[in-house]
Amino acid sequence: AEAHSLKQNMGSLTNKIRDTAVTAYSLSSKVRRLDVAQARLEEAIHRVDTIVNLKTTIDKVNAMIEKRQYDQAAKLTHGVLHSRDSKALPNDSSFEVIADLERKLFKLVVKECDRAAVKASEAAKRKIRSAASSSSGSDDTSTKSDPFGLQDSKDGESDATTKAEQVSPEFRKVFDLCLILALLDKKHQGLGRYCFAARTMLVLGSKKLQIGSNPGSIKYPDRLSEMLDAIAFCIQLHMDPLRERFGPGSELRLIQELVEECDSKIHQLVKQFIDTKKIGKIVKGVQKLRHARHSNRRRGGGGVGGGGDSKNSQTQDKGGGNNKGLGGHSGGGASGGASGGGSGGYEPKMLDGLLEEIAYILREIQIFDYNIRQRGDAARKELKEAQSQQALWKAMCEDRLKDSLPRTTKVNQLQQELSGHYIVIEEYFMNQDVQTAIELDDNSDNAQTTSMVDDVFYILKKCSERAFSTCDMNSACAIVNLLNSMLQTLYKDQLSSKLAVCWEKTQHLTQLLFAQDQGNQEKVESSIITALNNIQVSAAHIGTLKNHLMAHTMDVFEHVPAAIKMATHCLDGLGDTRDSYMRIVHQYIAKFVKDQVSKVSGPKALGTLLERFGQQNYELKEGDYLTREANDSYIPTLLLALESQHKAMNGRLTQSNLELMLSALANHIVNSIETYAMRKRFTFWGGLQFDKDVRKISSLFNKLSTKPIRDKFSRLLQIASLLQVDKVEEILDYWTSDAQVWRLSPMDVKAVLGLRVEFSKAAINKIQL
């Protein structure tokens, strides 16, 4: 019965649940229909609102067009047609109406822009004529307030207000109209018109780009700087508006336009400079003089000047002193005189000024070209990579100017031509001034070197610095190579010939440098010393010049590894030349010392004193050792002679040559003592005495020299230490020790041990080294 009742209840519950589910389904269907109806209602309301807004926008755009408020109208059409947040209906007729209004607006803006551009150009031309008439009769090259549209920036002003004030109202209207085209989805057309207007404003609106009608009165380096500054300022002036309205990288088009204008104006200015200064004629004259000089040399005649006898054409005082070196020589000097001017040559002062102007112009062009290309490449990369700028980039690729700067411009070609002229004239100027310095060489003030050394290296430093100042590594390396060639030929031959002449005069003398009584040899001795000093100081100047130019290269070409590599390779040649000079110094000083020691005679002469070393007895007993220590007169006499000669040479030789002289003398003394020692016999006490004598001589040289010289006595000191061992076997303790580096071979060690009277040959031969 309970089961039956439960079954009935379950059936009743099932029926109720079924009825409830049917009711719920019916309700949910009605809710869904209501949601769909509500969505459709909202869409209808939105559509109505959009249509109303479109109608309102159409009315506003029409009204603004009537009022010529094109910028506001363009913003409205841009918000509807091109904005990402736009909710316009593309299929709606109102949308088409706005699109038609945009096309109409585009035509109106272009027409108005063309009209404004013509008016701006005419206004600028009127102001040019007005300024020309007001300034007639006076050579006004100063930068007054520029009434032509583009004024110069002052004190680095770069804010938007200041920039806006630096554009004339006529051109400001043109720029504003061009910016409107970007809102009308005509970026490429707007950008092209804007940049062309900026170029027109620069040409007509800045006095800095006016070359002038009197070429002879123009200061070409200053005018070039003004032109390049005006172009750079124009880019700076328009950079922000372009990037704001036309997007990142859009300044590339402006750079292209200005580079094209620069290629016209700068080329015209530089060409006029070359013609006005008659640089081509000077180059031909220089080449003709050089050819004539070479012909005279082949025939064995002619002077060193550009033509004829250059000695007769030296009409100016060389002045300036001798201690200029690579320092700040100003005025005076050998470069102040004329070289061959009286026989068709060129005045050095005129060439010097011309070369300064050429170097300045080359530097300005090189720096501007590098910077403008860097900025152009950065803009191109930015334009190409920006997703939003792809349409503009593709349009620019199809344009006349493409999407990059020209690889080579007319200015670049003219720059190369001017660089070639510069190298020819600089070589001639350098040769003439160096030859003049050689001709006027003297040592009237008894300095360590003659005037030629400092004068020549002042000239070489000046020419090389000027070459590097062009910022053209090809020109710089060409001048350095010419300079290095001169140092290896003309100048080196002059130094070597003077040294050879002085040396020949000494061949018949019996008392030379280390003689006590020099008498009439003083003049010859001074000539030899001065000739050696000249070569050594020249080598030092070459090294200083090399380091100076390398430092300048690292500073100027820090971000151009190829230029640094090229300069390093070029300047390495100067290092080789310096080494060749020092080899001559080492050779002659070693020969000098050797000849003096071998030729000097007299009881206190160094050669005689060294010969007495061979007469010293080292087979000493303890008593003999003590007696020698108390009564030895030989070593003090030798040391006194060395010290006296050092004192006599100190101040006459350069410090470097004095060190080389001491080094050569130490080598000679060490070799002589070792030769004599290997012929003697030693006892223990004799070895002790020999060690003491060697250490006294070594100490004197270390005292006299500012550089370590003790290593030259290392071999002698090791021989002395071997001569003091008690037993032959003790050498094994020294030999296996790491305390010192042995300068003696095993054969040398056995030979030295064989000098001891106490050691037998059999005992020496038993040791294994």
VOGU-3710 file (C-alpha; in Angstrom, 3 decimals, decimal comma):
1> aeahslkqnm> 0,000/0,000/0,000  2,856/2,371/0,835  4,584/1,566/-2,418  1,407/2,301/-4,315  0,999/5,628/-2,539  4,635/6,554/-3,232  4,203/5,755/-6,915  1,188/8,039/-7,149  3,062/10,868/-5,466  5,994/10,458/-7,827
11> gsltnkirdt> 3,726/10,620/-10,829  2,029/13,723/-9,525  5,438/15,391/-8,932  6,599/14,461/-12,402  3,518/16,090/-13,941  4,074/19,259/-11,967  7,758/19,437/-13,026  6,755/18,923/-16,662  4,217/21,731/-16,475  6,766/24,017/-14,804
21> avtayslssk> 9,387/23,267/-17,502  6,897/24,042/-20,259  6,009/27,308/-18,566  9,709/28,228/-18,072  10,485/27,493/-21,703  7,628/29,658/-22,813  8,843/32,510/-20,595  12,463/32,208/-21,768  11,336/32,330/-25,399  9,456/35,538/-24,688
31> vrrldvaqar> 12,545/36,983/-22,912  14,745/36,141/-25,891  12,317/37,816/-28,222  12,320/40,857/-25,961  16,197/40,950/-25,954  16,279/40,799/-29,747  13,674/43,520/-29,960  15,615/45,675/-27,505  18,900/45,199/-29,466  17,140/46,117/-32,690
41> leeaihrvdt> 15,670/49,161/-31,000  19,082/50,264/-29,733  20,588/49,730/-33,177  17,772/51,743/-34,704  18,278/54,521/-32,172  22,057/54,494/-32,848  21,437/54,549/-36,573  19,088/57,456/-36,179  21,674/59,254/-34,020  24,388/58,533/-36,566
51> ivnlkttidk> 22,247/59,802/-39,411  21,406/62,887/-37,409  25,111/63,395/-36,598  26,042/62,908/-40,231  23,434/65,432/-41,281  24,752/67,816/-38,654  28,325/67,201/-39,766  27,375/67,816/-43,368  25,789/71,103/-42,385  28,836/72,095/-40,305
61> vnamiekrqy> 31,267/71,165/-43,065  29,285/73,159/-45,621  29,133/76,125/-43,274  32,894/75,971/-42,587  33,652/75,684/-46,264  31,585/78,800/-46,852  33,528/80,574/-44,084  36,843/79,163/-45,484  37,583/77,457/-42,190  39,186/74,587/-44,005
71> dqaaklthgv> 41,135/73,210/-41,076  37,998/72,760/-38,932  36,130/71,235/-41,836  38,987/68,814/-42,485  39,008/67,726/-38,842  35,279/66,913/-39,060  35,584/64,917/-42,274  38,669/63,161/-40,936  36,772/62,172/-37,762  34,017/60,622/-39,854
81> lhsrdskalp> 35,948/59,017/-42,672  39,400/58,137/-41,325  39,281/58,005/-37,548  39,561/54,620/-35,877  36,695/55,548/-33,517  34,416/56,515/-36,373  30,946/54,847/-36,267  29,788/56,119/-39,636  27,743/53,939/-41,933  29,751/53,284/-45,120
91> ndssfeviad> 26,612/52,337/-47,025  24,681/55,384/-45,915  24,058/58,127/-48,441  25,217/60,718/-45,891  28,566/58,988/-45,729  28,937/59,406/-49,471  27,951/63,045/-49,138  30,769/63,619/-46,613  33,202/61,783/-48,865  32,170/64,144/-51,680
101> lerklfklvv> 32,634/67,096/-49,367  36,150/65,859/-48,534  37,021/65,689/-52,230  35,615/69,184/-52,689  37,531/70,388/-49,671  40,735/68,893/-51,068  40,354/70,807/-54,322  39,616/74,030/-52,468  42,613/73,620/-50,157  44,949/72,832/-53,057
111> kecdraavka> 43,677/75,859/-54,989  43,998/78,094/-51,952  47,452/76,668/-51,212  48,662/77,402/-54,740  47,296/80,939/-54,525  48,916/81,499/-51,128  52,249/80,123/-52,368  52,252/82,578/-55,289  51,415/85,480/-52,989  54,141/84,446/-50,515
121> seaakrkirs> 56,730/84,243/-53,274  55,742/87,627/-54,672  55,836/89,196/-51,218  59,297/87,768/-50,582  60,573/89,075/-53,915  59,186/92,558/-53,188  60,960/92,591/-49,860  64,201/91,478/-51,533  63,967/94,369/-53,984  63,091/96,757/-51,180
131> aassssgsdd> 66,021/95,612/-49,055  68,392/95,789/-52,039  67,384/99,363/-52,827  67,633/100,480/-49,199  71,104/98,991/-48,809  72,507/100,194/-52,160  75,802/102,042/-51,857  76,899/100,067/-48,800  78,494/96,641/-48,527  76,083/95,198/-46,003
141> tstksdpfgl> 77,078/91,669/-45,171  75,894/91,729/-41,572  72,881/89,721/-40,502  70,189/92,291/-39,800  66,676/91,255/-38,920  65,651/89,200/-41,913  62,462/90,643/-43,460  62,163/87,926/-46,074  60,364/85,247/-44,129  63,066/83,123/-42,480
151> qdskdgesda> 64,865/84,823/-39,625  67,934/83,470/-37,875  67,573/81,737/-34,541  69,174/83,475/-31,596  70,611/81,939/-28,460  69,403/78,473/-29,434  65,693/79,312/-29,271  63,695/76,278/-30,288  60,263/76,516/-28,673  57,132/76,441/-30,820
161> ttkaeqvspe> 56,230/80,088/-30,213  59,639/81,319/-31,277  59,645/79,143/-34,385  56,207/80,375/-35,383  57,398/83,964/-35,113  60,299/83,199/-37,468  58,002/82,483/-40,431  56,327/85,292/-42,367  52,497/85,389/-42,348  52,379/84,621/-46,077
171> frkvfdlcli> 54,384/81,425/-45,755  52,669/80,515/-42,475  49,388/80,402/-44,362  50,917/78,110/-46,991  52,214/75,730/-44,317  48,865/75,675/-42,513  47,054/74,791/-45,722  49,555/72,011/-46,475  49,013/70,555/-43,027  45,265/70,396/-43,719
181> lalldkkhqg> 45,921/67,932/-46,557  47,145/65,353/-44,050  43,669/65,400/-42,438  42,137/64,795/-45,850  44,090/61,533/-46,216  46,450/63,186/-48,719  49,669/62,880/-46,763  51,922/62,508/-49,758  50,515/65,526/-51,602  50,496/67,646/-48,444
191> lgrycfaart> 54,002/66,640/-47,495  55,337/67,407/-50,963  53,729/70,852/-51,043  54,836/71,668/-47,505  58,461/70,754/-48,167  58,543/72,588/-51,477  57,120/75,665/-49,744  59,788/75,378/-47,043  62,448/75,189/-49,744  60,979/78,222/-51,530
201> mlvlgskklq> 60,852/80,173/-48,283  64,496/79,302/-47,608  65,618/80,399/-51,068  63,618/83,634/-51,148  63,438/84,324/-47,468  67,042/84,118/-46,225  69,806/86,517/-47,183  72,274/83,801/-46,238  71,488/81,898/-49,417  72,057/84,939/-51,628
211> igsnpgsiky> 75,525/84,593/-53,165  75,864/88,236/-54,182  76,833/90,064/-57,326  80,430/90,950/-56,410  82,471/87,702/-56,203  85,658/89,469/-55,174  84,148/90,889/-51,977  82,632/87,652/-50,715  84,198/85,913/-47,744  83,564/82,447/-49,056
221> pdrlsemlda> 84,170/80,379/-45,887  81,828/82,621/-43,890  79,199/82,623/-46,599  79,347/78,835/-46,876  78,875/78,478/-43,107  75,904/80,840/-43,235  74,317/78,842/-46,052  74,751/75,519/-44,303  73,512/76,978/-41,003  70,407/78,315/-42,754
231> iafciqlhmd> 69,679/74,880/-44,243  70,214/73,138/-40,912  67,991/75,669/-39,139  65,257/75,189/-41,735  65,210/71,461/-40,980  65,074/72,161/-37,256  62,281/74,703/-37,748  59,948/72,334/-39,606  60,856/69,035/-37,949  58,190/69,032/-35,241
241> plrerfgpgs> 55,219/70,174/-37,401  56,071/67,551/-40,020  56,359/64,686/-37,550  53,210/65,769/-35,702  50,959/65,962/-38,757  52,566/63,672/-41,345  54,013/61,061/-38,987  57,485/59,796/-38,036  60,116/59,860/-40,771  58,236/62,386/-42,885
251> elrliqelve> 61,104/64,862/-42,499  62,947/62,757/-45,091  61,089/64,604/-47,852  62,173/67,981/-46,458  65,775/66,780/-46,270  65,581/65,617/-49,889  64,276/69,004/-51,044  66,928/70,917/-49,093  69,743/68,647/-50,266  68,636/69,319/-53,823
261> ecdskihqlv> 68,648/73,066/-53,158  71,986/72,771/-51,373  73,383/70,951/-54,374  72,510/73,983/-56,460  73,485/76,854/-54,174  76,578/75,342/-52,544  77,861/74,072/-55,880  77,443/77,557/-57,324  79,264/79,152/-54,377  82,175/76,687/-54,349
271> kqfidtkkig> 82,527/76,878/-58,123  82,629/80,656/-57,884  85,246/80,384/-55,134  87,461/78,178/-57,332  87,119/80,561/-60,256  87,557/83,760/-58,246  90,658/82,504/-56,448  92,002/81,089/-59,742  92,754/77,810/-58,030  92,906/75,859/-61,278
281> kivkgvqklr> 95,485/78,286/-62,646  97,531/78,048/-59,438  97,510/74,245/-59,618  98,757/74,319/-63,203  101,458/76,803/-62,220  102,535/74,641/-59,289  102,743/71,567/-61,488  104,764/73,527/-64,045  107,195/74,753/-61,359  107,534/71,241/-59,971
291> harhsnrrrg> 108,286/69,849/-63,403  110,879/72,587/-63,992  112,514/71,847/-60,638  112,758/68,145/-61,424  114,252/68,957/-64,810  116,848/71,219/-63,183  117,749/68,484/-60,715  118,269/65,986/-63,517  120,561/68,478/-65,247  122,337/69,144/-61,958
301> gggvggggds> 121,377/72,812/-61,714  118,742/75,122/-60,348  117,946/76,198/-56,812  115,632/74,641/-54,331  112,910/77,202/-54,875  109,935/76,957/-57,161  111,906/78,591/-59,970  115,345/80,166/-60,257  117,535/80,996/-57,307  115,302/80,899/-54,266
311> knsqtqdkgg> 118,017/82,238/-51,974  117,834/85,605/-53,696  114,085/85,744/-53,166  114,182/85,468/-49,380  113,235/89,010/-48,433  111,646/88,435/-45,040  113,111/87,678/-41,653  112,468/84,124/-40,555  112,290/85,162/-36,863  110,348/83,171/-34,309
321> gnnkglgghs> 113,199/81,562/-32,328  114,479/78,000/-32,288  112,554/76,332/-29,480  109,199/76,066/-31,186  109,205/72,366/-32,001  105,628/71,133/-32,314  104,314/73,961/-30,163  102,541/77,216/-30,901  104,803/78,962/-33,399  103,016/82,104/-34,532
331> gggasggasg> 103,955/84,637/-37,149  107,641/84,504/-38,144  109,388/81,281/-38,952  110,526/79,986/-42,283  106,956/79,879/-43,499  106,845/83,663/-43,477  109,343/84,139/-46,309  108,830/84,028/-50,023  110,003/80,982/-51,919  110,888/81,567/-55,490
341> ggsggyepkm> 108,458/84,474/-55,607  110,764/86,533/-57,744  110,981/83,900/-60,487  107,415/82,841/-61,052  106,831/81,136/-57,696  103,990/81,807/-55,270  104,106/83,835/-52,080  103,812/81,431/-49,123  101,598/83,792/-47,151  99,144/83,942/-50,047
351> ldglleeiay> 99,157/80,150/-50,400  98,814/79,716/-46,650  95,674/81,863/-46,550  94,238/80,131/-49,604  94,889/76,690/-48,129  93,175/77,710/-44,890  90,107/78,766/-46,853  90,074/75,548/-48,894  90,475/73,379/-45,782  87,656/75,249/-44,046
361> ilreiqifdy> 85,320/74,842/-47,030  86,143/71,140/-47,355  85,531/70,616/-43,633  82,175/72,416/-43,657  80,955/70,442/-46,681  82,208/67,139/-45,274  80,596/67,630/-41,869  77,319/68,858/-43,347  77,174/65,983/-45,831  77,843/63,420/-43,086
371> nirqrgdaar> 75,256/64,873/-40,691  72,529/65,359/-43,310  72,987/61,787/-44,554  72,884/60,428/-41,013  69,641/62,270/-40,356  68,207/61,217/-43,725  69,055/57,552/-43,144  67,462/57,667/-39,676  64,287/59,238/-41,108  64,131/56,655/-43,910
381> kelkeaqsqq> 64,498/53,783/-41,453  61,803/55,219/-39,215  59,453/55,802/-42,147  59,979/52,304/-43,514  59,459/50,531/-40,189  56,380/52,461/-38,986  53,226/50,487/-39,820  51,110/53,639/-40,058  53,491/55,155/-42,625  53,522/52,340/-45,169
391> alwkamcedr> 51,222/54,129/-47,612  53,332/57,285/-47,451  56,551/55,320/-47,859  55,238/53,496/-50,935  54,102/56,797/-52,436  57,521/58,323/-51,816  59,212/55,331/-53,468  57,292/56,124/-56,645  58,076/59,839/-56,411  60,737/61,787/-58,296
401> lkdslprttk> 63,023/61,941/-55,261  62,443/58,284/-54,294  62,926/57,324/-50,646  66,614/58,098/-50,129  69,248/60,746/-50,683  71,361/60,681/-53,859  74,541/58,663/-53,491  76,655/61,399/-55,076  75,746/65,042/-55,572  77,312/67,778/-57,670
411> vnqlqqelsg> 78,728/69,231/-54,475  80,385/65,895/-53,676  81,981/65,847/-57,117  83,181/69,441/-56,792  84,452/68,630/-53,305  86,597/65,850/-54,748  87,946/68,227/-57,357  88,755/70,837/-54,705  90,415/68,155/-52,544  92,713/67,279/-55,445
421> hyivieeyfm> 93,631/70,954/-55,862  94,231/71,228/-52,129  96,653/68,285/-52,073  98,712/69,691/-54,970  98,939/73,192/-53,474  99,589/71,911/-49,938  102,428/69,720/-51,191  104,002/72,671/-52,994  103,583/74,939/-49,950  105,079/72,308/-47,658
431> nqdvqtaiel> 108,049/71,660/-49,967  108,809/75,333/-50,437  108,656/76,181/-46,740  110,732/73,162/-45,741  113,360/74,018/-48,349  113,372/77,616/-47,120  113,846/76,444/-43,526  116,782/74,273/-44,642  118,384/77,187/-46,498  118,037/79,532/-43,529
441> ddnsdnaqtt> 119,379/76,981/-41,062  121,724/78,422/-38,427  122,828/77,916/-34,845  123,948/81,406/-33,907  122,581/81,068/-30,367  124,519/77,808/-29,709  121,347/75,828/-28,962  121,353/72,049/-28,829  119,781/71,917/-32,303  119,827/74,247/-35,285
451> smvddvfyil> 116,846/76,376/-36,297  116,005/74,042/-39,180  114,623/71,284/-36,928  111,972/73,329/-35,138  111,089/75,325/-38,255  110,608/72,218/-40,394  108,445/70,442/-37,868  106,367/73,535/-37,225  105,646/73,589/-40,960  104,898/69,850/-41,098
461> kkcserafst> 102,626/70,030/-38,081  100,763/72,976/-39,547  100,252/71,260/-42,913  99,223/67,921/-41,422  96,820/69,509/-38,933  95,264/71,493/-41,744  94,890/68,307/-43,809  93,164/66,502/-40,935  90,972/69,550/-40,308  89,313/68,928/-43,698
471> cdmnsacaiv> 87,637/65,865/-42,113  88,473/64,054/-45,351  90,645/61,067/-44,516  91,762/60,644/-48,132  93,201/64,175/-48,220  94,715/63,774/-44,761  96,442/60,507/-45,638  97,683/61,941/-48,933  99,375/64,836/-47,110  100,796/62,530/-44,422
481> nllnsmlqtl> 102,250/60,249/-47,113  103,811/63,244/-48,882  105,108/64,524/-45,559  106,563/61,131/-44,703  108,189/60,881/-48,117  109,824/64,266/-47,552  111,105/63,147/-44,160  112,579/60,015/-45,725  114,259/61,828/-48,613  114,874/65,580/-48,634
491> ykdqlsskla> 115,018/66,237/-44,897  116,740/62,996/-43,939  119,333/63,456/-46,663  120,012/66,965/-45,380  120,536/65,750/-41,812  122,671/62,797/-42,899  124,833/64,909/-45,212  125,554/67,422/-42,449  126,511/64,611/-40,101  128,694/63,003/-42,792
501> vcwektqhlt> 130,481/66,307/-43,488  131,160/66,816/-39,780  132,382/63,244/-39,476  134,817/63,617/-42,374  136,432/66,571/-40,615  137,241/64,357/-37,644  139,150/61,714/-39,577  142,473/63,592/-39,318  142,089/64,606/-35,661  143,973/62,810/-32,925
511> qllfaqdqgn> 142,153/64,287/-29,924  138,382/64,094/-30,066  135,475/64,073/-27,684  137,077/62,388/-24,696  140,424/64,165/-24,920  141,288/66,451/-22,029  142,712/69,160/-24,262  140,249/69,792/-27,066  141,626/73,122/-28,241  140,799/73,838/-31,863
521> qekvessiit> 138,628/70,717/-32,098  135,827/72,503/-30,187  134,087/73,701/-33,329  134,187/70,298/-35,032  133,058/68,599/-31,846  130,115/71,001/-31,502  129,141/70,367/-35,117  129,056/66,603/-34,548  127,042/66,978/-31,352  124,580/69,357/-33,001
531> alnniqvsaa> 124,183/67,061/-36,022  123,413/64,114/-33,730  121,001/66,247/-31,715  119,237/67,331/-34,904  118,541/63,736/-35,913  117,439/62,641/-32,447  115,138/65,629/-31,879  113,707/65,141/-35,371  112,895/61,533/-34,499  111,215/62,702/-31,278
541> higtlknhlm> 109,196/65,292/-33,207  108,083/62,628/-35,689  106,820/60,470/-32,827  105,051/63,440/-31,227  103,455/64,377/-34,538  102,281/60,807/-35,089  100,682/60,623/-31,629  99,104/64,055/-32,028  97,524/63,186/-35,357  96,335/59,817/-34,051
551> ahtmdvfehv> 94,657/61,484/-31,065  93,028/63,986/-33,420  91,779/61,130/-35,601  90,277/59,254/-32,644  88,502/62,434/-31,558  87,106/63,491/-34,945  86,409/60,048/-36,474  85,270/58,313/-33,292  82,228/56,768/-35,004  83,944/55,954/-38,317
561> paaikmathc> 86,046/52,797/-37,773  87,106/52,653/-41,440  88,641/56,137/-41,201  90,480/55,245/-37,981  91,850/52,082/-39,588  92,982/54,053/-42,645  94,652/56,717/-40,498  96,380/54,100/-38,335  97,849/52,392/-41,390  98,971/55,746/-42,794
571> ldglgdtrds> 100,496/57,031/-39,544  102,374/53,761/-39,031  104,623/54,997/-41,832  105,677/57,907/-39,603  106,571/55,399/-36,907  108,817/53,548/-39,358  110,481/56,815/-40,351  111,091/57,688/-36,713  112,718/54,285/-36,171  114,984/54,817/-39,196
581> ymrivhqyia> 116,129/58,150/-37,740  116,889/56,524/-34,408  118,877/53,772/-36,120  121,120/56,476/-37,584  121,548/58,017/-34,125  122,382/54,653/-32,524  124,797/53,812/-35,315  126,721/57,081/-35,189  126,800/57,335/-31,403  128,138/53,790/-31,112
591> kfvkdqvskv> 130,717/54,563/-33,794  131,467/57,891/-32,150  132,172/56,318/-28,767  134,201/53,507/-30,279  136,373/55,899/-32,301  136,894/58,243/-29,385  137,972/55,454/-27,051  140,270/53,883/-29,617  141,865/57,144/-30,826  142,252/59,076/-27,573
601> sgpkalgtll> 145,713/59,144/-26,074  147,129/60,460/-22,812  147,481/59,105/-19,277  143,987/60,119/-18,247  142,275/59,344/-21,525  139,521/56,767/-21,337  141,148/54,454/-23,875  144,382/54,472/-21,905  142,570/53,820/-18,636  140,710/50,846/-20,151
611> erfgqqnyel> 144,005/49,413/-21,410  145,334/49,623/-17,841  142,574/47,237/-16,782  144,361/44,542/-18,731  147,421/45,152/-16,534  145,553/44,665/-13,239  146,520/41,580/-11,216  143,692/39,534/-9,699  145,736/36,591/-8,396  145,438/38,089/-4,927
621> kegdyltrea> 145,818/36,746/-1,462  143,969/38,146/1,512  146,753/40,588/2,317  146,976/41,744/-1,272  143,221/42,280/-1,282  143,362/44,478/1,800  146,301/46,426/0,393  144,494/46,957/-2,938  141,390/48,128/-1,130  143,369/50,727/0,824
631> ndsyiptlll> 145,685/51,947/-1,945  143,786/51,347/-5,235  144,125/54,377/-7,524  143,055/52,866/-10,834  139,269/52,500/-10,372  138,848/55,996/-8,794  140,808/57,479/-11,728  138,613/55,626/-14,240  135,441/56,737/-12,469  136,655/60,334/-12,306
641> alesqhkamn> 137,385/60,305/-16,038  133,895/58,967/-16,813  132,236/61,482/-14,531  134,246/64,375/-16,022  133,262/63,447/-19,567  129,605/63,163/-18,565  129,777/66,597/-16,978  131,359/68,014/-20,136  128,617/66,563/-22,351  125,673/67,313/-20,075
651> grltqsnlel> 123,796/70,253/-21,548  125,439/69,992/-24,959  123,838/66,715/-25,939  120,089/66,313/-25,687  118,992/64,202/-22,736  118,067/61,341/-25,021  121,418/61,453/-26,837  123,233/61,704/-23,527  121,480/58,532/-22,398  122,368/56,834/-25,669
661> mlsalanhiv> 125,969/57,973/-25,270  126,116/56,547/-21,750  124,524/53,317/-22,966  127,024/52,980/-25,822  129,908/53,800/-23,498  128,676/51,239/-20,965  128,490/48,588/-23,695  132,028/49,377/-24,823  133,423/49,310/-21,272  131,595/46,079/-20,410
671> nsietyamrk> 132,871/44,354/-23,546  136,431/45,584/-22,938  136,450/44,481/-19,289  135,022/41,054/-20,158  137,631/40,602/-22,895  140,442/41,475/-20,510  138,951/39,381/-17,691  138,766/36,223/-19,789  142,534/36,444/-20,331  143,370/36,637/-16,614
681> rftfwgglqf> 143,713/34,243/-13,683  141,785/34,768/-10,450  141,973/33,666/-6,863  139,016/33,846/-4,504  140,256/37,225/-3,254  140,861/38,320/-6,813  137,270/37,421/-7,714  136,105/39,437/-4,746  138,147/42,430/-5,910  136,860/42,036/-9,500
691> dkdvrkissl> 133,279/42,007/-8,223  133,909/45,193/-6,238  135,467/46,958/-9,238  132,575/46,014/-11,547  130,003/47,166/-8,993  131,715/50,552/-8,601  131,632/51,133/-12,364  128,008/49,932/-12,551  126,993/52,208/-9,677  128,532/55,225/-11,405
701> fnklstkpir> 126,608/54,565/-14,617  123,368/54,104/-12,682  124,072/57,405/-10,935  124,762/59,284/-14,179  121,895/57,785/-16,168  118,221/58,598/-15,651  117,254/55,234/-17,145  118,025/51,770/-15,730  121,404/50,673/-17,065  122,330/47,969/-14,557
711> dkfsrllqia> 121,222/45,174/-16,899  124,212/45,941/-19,141  126,478/44,802/-16,299  124,461/41,643/-15,549  126,829/39,361/-17,475  129,931/40,837/-15,798  128,330/40,563/-12,355  127,506/36,902/-12,995  131,130/36,299/-14,003  132,228/38,007/-10,772
721> sllqvdkvee> 129,879/35,830/-8,700  131,289/32,655/-10,310  134,821/33,780/-9,470  133,883/33,920/-5,754  132,601/30,356/-5,174  134,557/28,221/-2,683  134,049/24,940/-4,512  133,236/23,988/-8,061  130,138/22,095/-6,900  128,614/25,267/-5,444
731> ildywtsdaq> 127,800/26,443/-8,951  125,034/23,834/-9,115  123,153/25,608/-6,314  123,288/28,903/-8,222  122,562/27,329/-11,590  119,380/25,542/-10,491  118,056/28,513/-8,553  115,236/30,642/-9,969  116,568/33,785/-8,300  118,201/35,102/-11,481
741> vwrlspmdvk> 118,223/34,667/-15,255  121,623/33,486/-16,391  123,252/35,452/-19,206  126,039/32,864/-19,454  125,838/29,565/-21,305  127,094/26,313/-19,681  130,239/26,589/-21,794  130,770/30,184/-20,588  130,307/29,097/-16,958  132,964/26,396/-17,279
751> avlglrvefs> 135,283/28,841/-19,034  134,914/31,345/-16,161  135,463/28,654/-13,523  138,589/27,691/-15,426  140,015/31,146/-14,626  140,251/30,241/-10,925  143,714/29,036/-10,015  142,290/26,800/-7,271  140,005/24,759/-9,541  141,225/21,855/-11,669
761> kaainkiql> 139,962/21,182/-15,150  138,898/17,681/-14,149  136,662/19,022/-11,363  135,139/21,601/-13,694  134,442/19,030/-16,414  132,636/16,762/-13,917  129,826/19,215/-13,217  126,684/18,726/-15,297  124,898/21,979/-16,194
//
